[in-house]
Amino acid sequence: MKVRSALTSAVQGLAIAHMAVICSITLSALTLVSIALIPVGVGLITTPLAVTALRGYADYRRRLAHAWGELPIASPYRSTPAPLHGGFVGYVKQCSALLRDRATWRDLLWLQIDATAGFTTAILPFALLVEGLFGYVLAAGVWEPIVRAEDTYWYTFLPVTGQDTAFLAAALGTAWIALVLGAGQAIMHGHYLVSRAFLAPTPAMELSARVRQLTETRHDAIDTSAAELRRIERDLHDGAQARLVAVGMSLGTVEALIEKNPAKAKALLAAARADSAEALSELRDLVRGIHPPVLAERGLGDAVRALALRMPLPIEVDVELAGRAEEPVEAAVYFAISEVLTNAAKHSGAGRIWVDVHHADGSLRIAVTDDGQGGVDIEAGTGIRGVERRLGTFDGVLAVSSPLGGPTMVTMEIPCELRPQGI
């Protein structure tokens, strides 16, 4: 197991060392030259391209640190500036936005570190392994033609002049190999720690990103509330209000006809009663759309089960909650599930849907899976985007896995605490 681990560290380190020499040095030179050319105008066009390439490379190295070194590194970048447009002014604005981002300069500093200290720590396990194996090669007799040609061959710090010293070289090679076996992973971990020191966001950058996120979610919450109020007003005006007006008009006509034409009045009363029943149904649907009574009275689990019963597809609901979340959180999760289920029923072509709701590690986690055709694109799906914005108001996140041919899984997570039922 140690041998395999050492070989893996050596191969991974060799790959990263090649990237440090080729990509880091090349991108560093291109970006610095591009920035230097800004005063003459050329850099305004080339700098956004160079910085975009630099960010792509840095993100790739972050993913490698996570995949190979099990050391996740968050991306520190602000929202990507708008694409080049608007002629010269557009180039100036995008270039200015990129250069004002502190992450750009930290990436440039990291390139210098990566090409020096990063290269050294990455190549060390592979170099020690090769050097250790070469000690055995010398002891096997290769020392003789080398010494004959050079008189003395220095193996690391050991002069090899004959078979005895060649055996010492093999012993030293064993020490190098043992060092790789024992510390190869630690060396690579040190490399990833150095990378994280420059590639991860600083506390100030994290605070700034948090403020931007809160500002965006606040605006989203305001926009969502305004849109919800407009929807309620429209539904009342076009639905229940219109029917109640019709009921009033019918009753006025009945009042005029009740003595002259009782049969006609009776028919109008029946129509008015039907209109009032439909108005009441629409009002109930409207109230349910604002805040379902079952959600307020019975909690999220029963509300989701009731929602599943109204869907045209068979839905299996699995809820494991030891209490109730705050009402705004429950409402956000309920309507998010409702939106996802509605989208799946309308567009997925699924025959069955599964909903799993549980609470773990301080977060409410929801998974909605269907056996439909897949191919859901979160970037193109306005409904999914709306769900993401709704959850973002509570620091929630949403992820979609939807390969072509299915299945589709939408996972949602909102940090919250549960309180016991009845409190």
VODO-385776 format. One record per residue (C-alpha): residue in one letter; y, z, x. Coordinates in steps of 0.2 Angstrom, whole numbers, plus 5000, padded with zeros to 4 digits. Layout:
! VODO-385776
AYZX/...
! end
This chain:
! VODO-385776
M500050005000/K501250045014/V500849885023/R501249785007/S502849885005/A503349855023/L503049665021/T503949655005/S505449745013/A505449625028/V505349475017/Q506749525006/G507749585020/L507549415029/A508049325013/I509649435011/A510049415029/H510049225027/M511149235012/A512349355022/V512449225036/I512549065025/C513349115009/S514449265013/I515249185029/T515549015020/L516249095004/S517349215014/A518049065024/L518348955009/T519149094999/L520349155013/V520848975017/S521148934999/I522249084997/A523149045012/L523548865005/I524348944989/P526148924996/V525848734998/G525148714980/V523348664985/G522748844984/L523248854966/I521948734961/T520548784974/T520748974973/P520048994955/L518548884960/A518248984976/V518449154967/T517349104953/A515949054965/L516249214974/R516049314958/G514449224954/Y513749254971/A514249444970/D513449454953/Y511849374960/R511749504974/R512049644961/R510549584951/L509549574968/A510049754972/H509349804954/A507749704955/W507349734973/G508149894977/E508049974959/L509950014962/P510949954947/I512749894951/A513949874937/S515049724937/P516849774939/Y517749614933/R519049604920/S518849484906/T518749304913/P520449224913/A520649074902/P520048904909/L521248794918/H522348714905/G524248674903/G524548584919/F525348674934/V525748824924/G523948844919/Y523448844937/V524748974941/K524249094927/Q522449084931/C522649104950/S523849254947/A522649334935/L521149324948/L522249384962/R522949534952/D521149594949/R520649724962/A518849674961/T519349504969/W519949594985/R518449714985/D517349564984/L518249484999/L518049645009/W516249655005/L515949485011/Q516549535028/I515449695028/D513949595021/A514049465036/T514049605049/A513349775044/G512449705029/F511649565039/T511049695052/T510249815040/A509449675030/I508649585045/L508149755054/P506449775045/F505949595048/A506549595066/L505649765070/L504049695062/V504049535072/E504549625088/G503049745085/L501849605083/F502549515099/G502049675109/Y500249635104/V500449455109/L501049505126/A499549625128/A498349485124/G498849395140/V500449295135/W501349405147/E500649315162/P501449145160/I503049225155/V503149345170/R502549195181/A504049095175/E505349235174/D504649365186/T505049505174/Y505149505155/W506049635146/Y505249685130/T506549775121/F507049905134/L505349895143/P505149785159/V503449695158/T502749645175/G500849655173/Q499449705161/D499849885162/T501549865156/A500949735143/F499849875136/L501449985135/A502349845126/A500949845113/A501150035112/L502950015109/G502649875097/T501449995087/A502950115086/W504049975079/I502749925066/A502550115062/L504450125060/V504449985047/L502950055038/G503750225036/A505650175035/G505749995030/Q506150035012/A507350165017/I508250045028/M508349915014/H508950055002/G510350095014/H510849905014/Y510949914995/L511950074996/V513249985007/S513349844995/R513549964980/A514950044989/F515949884988/L515249794973/A515249934961/P516849974951/T517950124957/P518250264946/A520050194943/M519350024938/E518050104927/L519450204918/S520550044917/A519049954909/R518750094897/V520550084891/R520449904889/Q518849924879/L519550054868/T521049954865/E520049804860/T518849904848/R520349984840/H521149814836/D519449754830/A519249914819/I521049874812/D520649694809/T518949734801/S519749864789/A521149744784/A519849604781/E518749734771/L520249774760/R520649594757/R518849564752/I518849714740/E520449654732/R519849474730/D518149534723/L519049644710/H520349514705/D519049374704/G517649474697/A517749634687/Q519549624683/A519349444676/R517949504665/L518849664659/V520249554654/A519049434645/V518349594636/G520049644631/M520449474624/S518849474615/L519149644607/G520849584601/T520149434593/V518749544585/E520149654578/A520949504569/L519249434563/I518349594558/E518849584540/K519049394538/N517549334547/P516349484551/A514949364558/K516149284571/A516749464575/K515049524578/A514649374590/L516249414599/L515749594601/A514049544608/A514949434621/A516149574625/R514749694628/A513849564639/D515549544649/S515749734651/A513949754657/E514249614670/A515849694675/L515049864677/S513649774688/E514949694698/L515849864701/R514249944706/D513949804718/L515749824725/V515550014727/R513849984735/G514749864747/I516049994751/H514850144754/P513150144746/P512850294735/V511050314742/L511750314760/A512950464755/E511650554746/R510050524755/G510450464772/L510250314783/G508350304782/D508250294763/A509750184762/V508850054774/R507250064764/A508250034748/L509149884756/A507449814762/L506849824744/R508249704738/M507849574751/P506849414747/L505749444762/P504349574764/I505149704776/E504249844785/V505449994789/D505050134801/V506250274802/E506150424813/L507650534812/A507750724814/G509450734805/R510950634800/A512350554810/E514150564806/E514550464790/P515650334799/V514150304811/E512850294797/A513950164788/A514250054803/V512350054807/Y511950024788/F513049874787/A512549804804/I510749814798/S511249734782/E512049594791/V510649564803/L509349564788/T510449444778/N510549324793/A508749334796/A508349304777/K509449154776/H509249064793/S507749114802/G506349044792/A505449204794/G503949264783/R504149454788/I505449564796/W505149734804/V506549864806/D506350014817/V507650154817/H507450304829/H508550424839/A508250464857/D509150524872/G510750544863/S510850374855/L510350294838/R509250144842/I508850004830/A507749854832/V507649714819/T506249594823/D505749434813/D504349304815/G505549154812/Q505949004822/G507049094835/G508449004844/V509849124839/D511449104850/I512549264850/E513949164857/A513849044842/G513349164828/T514949234820/G513849354809/I513149424825/R514849434833/G515449534818/V514049654820/E514449674839/R516249714835/R515749834821/L514649934834/G515849914848/T517050024838/F515850174841/D515450124859/G513850034852/V513049884860/L511949744854/A510749634862/V509749474855/S508149404862/S507749244852/P506749114862/L506448944853/G504948964842/G505249154840/P505149294837/T506949354836/M507349534841/V509049614838/T509249784846/M510749894843/E511150064851/I512550184846/P512850354856/C512850494843/E512150664839/L511150704824/R511450854813/P510150944802/Q509950874784/G511150964772/I512451014785/
! end
